[in-house]
Amino acid sequence: MSYNIESGTGGIGVPDGITMPGTECVSCHMHKGEVDGTNSLFYGGHGWSVFIHEPDGSTSAACTSCHLSMNADSAMGQVERWKADFTQLDSIAQFKVAEADTFMQSNSDSLKLVYLAEAHNNLSFAESDESGGFHNHNYSVALLNDAIAKADLIITGVEEPPTNLPLRFELAQNYPNPFNPITQIHYSLPINCWVTMKVFNILGQEVALLANGMQVAGYKSVNFNAANLPSGIYIYKLNAGTFTDVKKMLLVR
């Protein structure tokens, strides 16, 4: 089941999505440590741990072989944050699906019974992964969010949630660029998450807050009006769940 999660397939009504294309199980779980005499040599790389405690007291992390900006500590911190996010969302999904179970005990609506089966499938699928929400984190979260949405749909009768959702987080280049004084920024959210978008001047000073709150998954856009700002290069930054990206734009008077 962990392999299927990592491959980003198997969910019902959830778009396929893979977080790390080209990465195989052995890429992380059979990596070689980064110091001479690494402890990974004792078991030929078969320890299956992403983190290796080395003889010199340091820790090696498989993550750092691809993510060069990370060290073992920051990699471990990211893993723990993803696991904590998953655990919190999983508890909500369990509660919501249990509510839907109770609601359907006296309801024979065939469509809602289908939704209930799909909610159970996606909840069980997400929980079957042995990483606790780390393997293909975005896809695991999408499975849980789908289970929550379908449980809510069963109880409230709100129309079916959309299925044409983005497969990945993305921050697009603003258009037009250069601009004067208004430009539009598009971004994509594959899951429901907390979104913050800020604009900074070249000195790193915040000049605008374009988004700050919980948003549902989908294709989004926001306008930036720089009528009160001088010409120059500005930087906009998107934080969405665990995703972060920045881009530059040019205001020309």
C-alpha positions, 0 to 999 in steps of 0.5 A: 500500500505504501508503494501505491501511495508513493506512486500516487494512484488508487484513490477514488475521485482523487486525481493521481499525483506523484510528489517525487517523480523518478524516486524509488523506494531504494533511493531513500531507504537504501541510501549510503551515509555521508561520512567515512565508515558510515553505519549504513555499511553494517547492513548494506543499506538495508536498514530502511531508515531515511536517517542514519546515526553515524559513528561520529555522532552526526546524522545522515539523511537521504533527503539531502542527496536531492535537497541540497539546501537541507541538512539532516536536522531540517529534513527531520523537522520537515518529516515530523511536520508532515506527519503531524499535519497528517495525524491532525487531518486524519483525526478529522477524517475519522470523525467525519466519516463516523458521522456519515456512517451514523447518518446513513444508518437510516438512509437508503439514498443510493448515491450517498451510499456510493459516497460513503463507500468512497470516503471509507476507501480513501480514508483506509487507503491513506491510513494504510501507508506505513510512513504516517503521512510522509510518503507522497504527503500531498496525495495522502492529504488529498485522500483525507480531504476527499473523505472529509468532503464526501462525508460532509456531502452525505450529511449536508447534501451540498453538491458533489465536490469538484474532481477537476482539481490541480495535481500539484501546487504551482505559483505562476508568473504574474501577468502582465509583467512588467505591469502598471499598476495592476497585475494578476497572479495565478496559483494552484492548490491540489488540497484545502490548506492555509494560504498566505501570499505576500509582496516584498520590495527589493529590500525585503520589506513587506508591502502587501498582503494578498491572501491570508486564510484557509482556501479550498483546493482549485485554480486561484488568482489574485490581483495586485494593485501597486498604485501607491508604490514606486517603480522597481522589482518586487517579489511575491511569495506563496505559502500554501500548506507545506509548499513555498515558492517565490517569483519576481515582477517588475513595476514600470511607471 
